[in-house]
Amino acid sequence: QVQLVESGGGLVQPGGSLRLSCAASGISFKIEVMGWYRQAPGKQRELVAFITSGGKINYADSVKGRSTVSRDDAQNTVHLQMNSLKPDDTAVYYCYVDAGLGRHWGQGTQVIVSS
């Protein structure tokens, strides 16, 4: 059974940093893409960042320059380092992996940026 477990969310002050992690297990196929979406209250889910097995990386404009996505294929984990956090970064963050013909999702981790 595929399972993605996220960690690292929480409450942080504006200007602070967080590191989100996601560990995938139970996946039989090569993981091609690992990444993160987020969904703020009342808004659609949006792509934050992804990294492919070949090392291609993409960031949403809203987080570019403030975030770093990385992956550890030996551990089947993906990380998202977010710096200079803003209140607009408040959302539930979901990790995902593309493997085989499917996309698998984590359960989400809440990030709240507030003073």
GIQUIDA-V880670 format. One line per field, one symbol per residue. phi: phi as a letter, one per 30 degrees, with the letter a starting at -180 (. if undefined). Layout:
phi->???
This chain:
phi->.dbbccajdlcbdejdbbbcbbccbicdcdddbbabcbbdeibddbdcabbcddjdbbbdedceicbbcbbbddchbbbbcbchdbedddacccdbbcbicbcbbddjbdbbcac
